[in-house]
Amino acid sequence: MGLSSLAIKKHFARLKDPRRRHCRRHRLLDIIAIAICAVIADCNTWTEIAAFGRRREAWLKRFLSLPNGIPSHDTFERVFKLIDPQAFQLCLRDWIVGLAEAVGIKHVAIDGKSLRGSRDAVAKLGPLHLVSAWATHCRITLGQVAVDKKSNEITAIPKLLDLLEVRGAIVTIDAMGCQKEIAAKIRERGAHYALTVKDNQPQLLEDLAACFEQAEETDYAGLEHDACEKEERGHGREETRTCTIIRNPTGIRHLEAWRDACVIGMRCSERIVNNEATVEVRYFIGSKNATARYYATVLRNHWHIENGLHWHMDVTFREDADRTQERNAAQNMALLRRQAMALLRQDSGKDSLACKRKQAAWDPDYLEAILTGARNLGNS
């Protein structure tokens, strides 16, 4: 199956070429196709992408026109600097959603990550900070939005939600995203939420703590509640995690301001490590009338975004080592990495992502199978 039949041309045909006509020595779709192939095949920089193209030029010519050969690394960086990241992401979205829908989007975790190498001391810009949406079940990035230099994740999250199709899923966000406007936006998008409550919502936190303290004193008499417990032992560590919820609680000031909030919850973790005991108590609110076990599971799975996305970006794709400082180019490179990881994850082989990238670099047939989805797709 040739690349001519791949989703690359299907999904990027509508992307507007940002270059002046007389400056277009290389076709835009060729540049994008080479970049996607190269990032899958263990390339992490513009220089490596250009080198991949030169080494694989004969293979690429089977399905790309390449009228003037392989672009230079400067051309790759310049073109991705000109491409609008939002337009580029919209082209990727249908492709990514198609992959995710194959197994269903049930839980979306939203969290931020900084690209440390993108700091620009001359322009007095700190590292580019991206907020990503992660489908925990199929381990795919559904979208990303850059945090404006004069803003924070609170303003970026609603923009990200507008890009996503989350209807029927539950969205989890850490304490930064515990905002009334974000809760309303999630419900507007047809999803439910589970939001961690910390010191940035002091009144709500105070009321949740007081409500559970009073409930425990009365053994939850007259309250519609549910609880679950899980114990884990291993590697010199013992942990007991409990989750308790109260449905339709009273005594929480202004709870009606949190759209459709019908559950408050308390999670308690008791750990014994090297004979030293610690206790951590966390609170949350939710809009879904579900069990304590359900909430315990999704809130714990929320942090899979750290190992499933952030860790792989830094270790497997060496994102923090990338010195791309121009904001558009850095965002678009981040999108390329996340698309590459989504495609690699569909391969049902048991090799690590790092090993799969190397195989894609070594074997063009394997790379083509990854791109076409011909590798017995499923979760790896």
C-alpha positions in Angstrom: 0.0 0.0 0.0 1.6 3.3 -1.1 1.7 6.5 0.8 -0.5 8.0 -1.8 -3.5 6.3 -0.1 -2.5 7.3 3.4 -4.2 9.7 5.7 -1.4 12.2 5.3 -2.7 13.4 2.0 -6.3 13.0 3.0 -6.1 15.1 6.1 -3.6 17.7 5.0 -5.0 18.6 1.6 -6.9 21.5 3.2 -3.9 23.0 5.0 -3.1 26.3 3.5 0.5 26.8 2.3 1.8 29.8 4.3 4.7 30.5 1.9 4.8 33.0 -1.0 4.3 31.2 -4.3 7.8 32.0 -5.7 9.4 30.5 -2.5 7.8 27.1 -2.9 10.6 24.8 -4.2 9.1 21.9 -2.3 5.5 20.8 -2.0 3.9 21.4 1.4 2.5 17.9 1.6 5.9 16.4 0.8 7.4 18.4 3.6 4.8 17.3 6.1 4.9 13.6 4.9 8.7 13.5 5.3 8.5 15.1 8.7 5.9 12.6 10.0 7.8 9.6 8.7 11.0 10.9 10.1 9.7 11.6 13.6 8.2 8.1 13.7 11.6 6.8 12.6 13.6 8.1 15.6 14.3 11.6 14.4 14.1 14.3 17.0 15.4 17.5 15.3 15.0 19.3 12.0 18.6 18.3 11.0 17.8 14.6 11.6 14.5 14.9 9.7 16.4 16.3 6.7 19.0 13.6 7.0 16.3 10.9 7.1 14.8 12.3 3.9 18.2 12.2 2.1 18.8 8.6 3.2 15.3 7.5 2.3 14.9 9.6 -0.9 14.5 6.6 -3.2 11.8 5.1 -1.0 10.0 8.4 -0.6 9.9 9.0 -4.3 7.6 6.0 -4.6 4.8 8.1 -3.4 6.0 11.7 -3.2 6.8 13.9 -6.1 9.9 15.6 -4.6 10.4 17.9 -7.6 13.5 19.5 -6.1 14.8 16.7 -4.0 14.8 16.7 -0.2 14.4 20.0 1.6 17.2 21.2 3.9 16.8 21.3 7.6 16.4 25.1 7.4 13.5 24.6 5.1 11.8 22.2 7.4 12.2 24.5 10.3 11.1 27.6 8.3 8.0 26.0 6.9 6.9 24.6 10.3 7.6 28.1 11.8 5.1 29.5 9.2 2.4 26.9 9.6 -0.3 28.0 12.1 -0.3 25.3 14.9 -4.0 25.5 15.3 -4.6 24.8 11.6 -2.0 22.0 11.7 -3.7 20.5 14.7 -7.1 20.6 13.1 -5.7 18.6 10.2 -4.3 16.0 12.7 -7.5 15.9 14.8 -9.6 13.7 12.6 -6.7 11.3 12.1 -6.1 11.1 15.9 -9.8 10.9 16.8 -10.2 8.0 14.3 -7.5 6.1 16.1 -9.0 6.8 19.5 -12.6 6.0 18.5 -11.4 2.5 17.5 -11.2 1.7 21.2 -13.5 4.4 22.6 -12.7 7.7 24.5 -13.9 7.1 28.1 -11.6 9.2 30.2 -9.7 12.3 29.2 -6.9 13.6 31.5 -5.8 17.2 31.0 -2.4 18.4 32.2 0.4 20.8 31.3 4.1 20.3 30.4 6.9 22.7 29.7 9.3 22.3 26.8 12.4 23.2 28.7 14.7 23.6 25.7 12.5 26.2 24.1 13.6 28.9 26.5 14.7 32.0 24.6 16.9 34.2 26.8 17.4 36.8 24.0 13.7 37.3 23.5 13.2 37.0 27.3 10.8 34.1 26.8 10.5 31.2 29.2 10.0 27.6 28.1 6.9 27.0 26.0 4.2 25.4 28.1 1.7 23.1 26.5 -1.6 21.8 27.9 -2.5 18.4 26.6 -5.6 16.2 26.6 -4.8 12.5 27.0 -7.1 9.6 26.3 -6.1 7.3 29.2 -7.5 4.1 27.8 -6.0 4.2 24.3 -3.0 6.3 25.4 -3.3 8.9 22.7 -2.9 12.7 22.8 -6.2 14.2 21.6 -5.1 17.8 21.4 -2.8 20.5 22.8 -2.8 24.2 23.4 0.1 26.5 24.2 -0.3 28.7 27.3 0.0 32.4 26.4 3.1 34.0 28.0 0.9 36.4 29.9 -1.6 33.8 31.0 -1.8 30.3 32.5 -3.5 26.9 32.2 -6.8 28.3 33.4 -7.3 30.2 30.1 -5.8 27.5 27.9 -8.0 24.6 29.1 -11.3 26.0 27.7 -9.6 26.6 24.3 -8.3 23.0 24.4 -11.8 21.7 25.2 -13.2 23.5 22.2 -10.9 21.4 20.0 -12.0 18.1 21.5 -14.9 15.7 21.0 -15.4 14.5 24.6 -19.1 13.7 24.7 -19.8 10.9 27.1 -16.3 10.8 28.6 -15.2 12.0 32.0 -12.6 14.8 32.2 -10.1 15.0 35.0 -7.9 18.0 35.8 -5.6 18.7 38.7 -6.2 21.6 41.1 -5.2 24.3 38.7 -8.2 23.5 36.5 -10.7 23.5 39.4 -12.6 26.5 38.2 -16.3 27.1 37.8 -15.9 28.2 34.2 -14.0 25.1 33.3 -16.6 22.8 34.9 -19.3 24.6 32.9 -17.3 24.2 29.7 -16.8 20.5 30.2 -20.6 20.0 30.7 -21.3 22.2 27.6 -19.1 19.8 25.6 -21.2 16.9 26.8 -18.7 15.4 29.2 -18.6 14.9 33.0 -15.8 16.1 35.3 -13.9 15.1 38.4 -11.9 18.1 39.7 -9.4 18.0 42.5 -9.9 20.7 45.1 -6.9 22.3 46.8 -5.9 25.7 48.2 -6.7 27.6 45.1 -10.4 27.1 46.1 -10.1 27.8 49.9 -13.8 28.1 50.7 -14.7 25.0 48.8 -11.8 23.1 50.3 -12.8 24.2 53.8 -16.4 23.1 53.3 -15.5 19.7 51.8 -13.2 19.0 54.8 -15.9 20.1 57.3 -18.6 18.1 55.5 -16.6 14.9 55.7 -15.5 15.5 59.2 -19.1 15.9 60.4 -20.1 12.8 58.3 -17.5 10.7 59.9 -18.6 11.8 63.4 -22.2 10.6 62.6 -21.0 7.5 60.7 -22.6 9.1 57.6 -26.1 8.8 59.1 -28.8 10.0 56.7 -26.3 10.6 53.9 -26.3 8.9 50.5 -22.7 7.8 50.3 -20.4 5.1 49.0 -16.8 4.0 49.8 -14.2 1.6 48.5 -10.7 0.5 49.7 -7.7 -1.0 48.0 -4.5 -2.3 49.5 -1.1 -2.7 47.8 2.1 -4.2 49.0 5.5 -4.5 47.4 9.0 -3.2 47.2 9.1 -2.4 50.9 6.0 -0.3 50.7 2.5 -0.8 51.9 -0.4 1.5 50.9 -4.1 1.6 51.7 -6.2 3.8 49.5 -9.8 4.7 50.4 -12.3 6.7 48.5 -15.5 8.0 49.9 -18.2 10.0 48.1 -21.3 11.8 49.3 -24.1 12.3 46.7 -26.2 15.4 46.7 -24.4 16.9 49.7 -25.7 19.9 51.8 -23.8 22.5 53.6 -21.4 23.3 50.7 -21.5 27.0 50.1 -22.3 28.0 46.5 -22.1 24.4 45.2 -24.8 25.3 42.7 -22.2 27.6 41.0 -20.3 24.4 39.9 -22.5 23.3 37.0 -24.2 19.9 37.7 -22.0 19.1 40.7 -23.7 16.2 42.4 -20.9 14.4 44.2 -18.2 15.4 46.6 -15.4 13.0 47.5 -12.5 12.3 49.8 -9.5 10.2 48.9 -7.1 9.0 51.7 -3.8 7.4 51.1 -2.0 5.7 54.0 1.5 4.7 53.2 4.2 2.8 55.2 7.6 3.0 53.6 10.7 1.8 55.5 8.5 1.6 58.7 7.6 5.3 58.3 3.9 6.1 58.0 2.4 9.0 56.1 -1.2 10.0 55.4 -2.5 12.1 52.5 -6.0 13.4 52.2 -7.4 14.9 49.0 -10.8 16.2 48.0 -12.7 16.4 44.8 -16.1 17.3 43.2 -17.8 15.5 40.4 -20.7 15.8 38.0 -21.3 12.1 37.4 -23.6 10.1 39.7 -21.2 7.2 39.9 -19.7 4.9 42.5 -16.7 5.6 44.8 -14.7 2.9 42.9 -15.4 4.7 39.6 -14.1 8.0 40.9 -11.1 6.3 42.6 -10.2 4.7 39.3 -10.4 7.7 37.1 -8.6 10.0 39.5 -5.8 7.5 39.9 -5.6 6.9 36.2 -5.4 10.7 35.6 -1.7 10.5 36.4 -1.1 8.0 33.7 -0.5 11.1 31.6 2.8 11.6 33.4 4.1 8.2 32.5 2.2 7.6 29.3 2.8 11.0 27.7 5.2 13.4 29.5 7.8 10.7 30.3 7.9 9.4 26.8 8.1 12.9 25.3 11.2 13.6 27.4 12.9 10.1 27.3 11.7 8.4 24.1 11.4 11.6 22.0 13.9 13.8 23.8 11.5 16.7 23.9 13.4 18.7 26.6 16.6 18.4 24.6 15.0 20.1 21.5 16.3 23.7 21.2 13.6 25.0 18.9 12.8 28.4 20.3 10.4 29.9 17.8 6.9 29.3 19.2 5.1 28.0 16.1 7.9 25.7 15.1 8.1 24.3 18.7 4.4 23.7 18.9 4.3 22.0 15.5 7.2 19.8 16.4 5.4 18.8 19.6 2.3 17.9 17.5 4.5 15.8 15.2 5.9 13.9 18.2 2.4 13.2 19.7 1.1 12.1 16.3 4.0 9.8 15.9 3.5 8.3 19.3 -0.2 7.8 18.6 0.6 5.9 15.4 3.3 3.8 17.1 0.9 2.8 19.9 -1.5 1.3 17.5 1.0 -1.4 16.7 0.1 -4.4 18.7 3.7 -5.6 19.1 5.2 -5.7 22.5 8.3 -3.8 21.8 8.9 -0.5 23.6 8.1 2.8 21.8 11.8 3.5 21.6 12.4 0.1 19.9 9.5 0.6 17.5 11.0 4.0 16.4 14.3 2.3 15.7 12.6 -0.4 13.7 10.8 2.2 11.7 14.2 3.8 10.9 15.7 0.5 9.9 12.9 -1.0 8.0 10.8 1.0 5.5 8.2 -1.7 5.3 7.6 -1.5 9.0 7.4 2.3 8.8 4.8 2.0 6.0 2.8 -0.5 8.0 2.8 1.9 11.0 1.5 4.7 8.7 -1.2 2.6 7.1 -2.3 0.9 10.3 -1.5 -2.5 8.8 0.2 -3.8 11.9 -2.6 -5.8 13.6 -3.7 -2.7 15.4 -4.5 -2.7 19.1 -3.0 -1.4 22.3 0.6 -2.2 22.7 
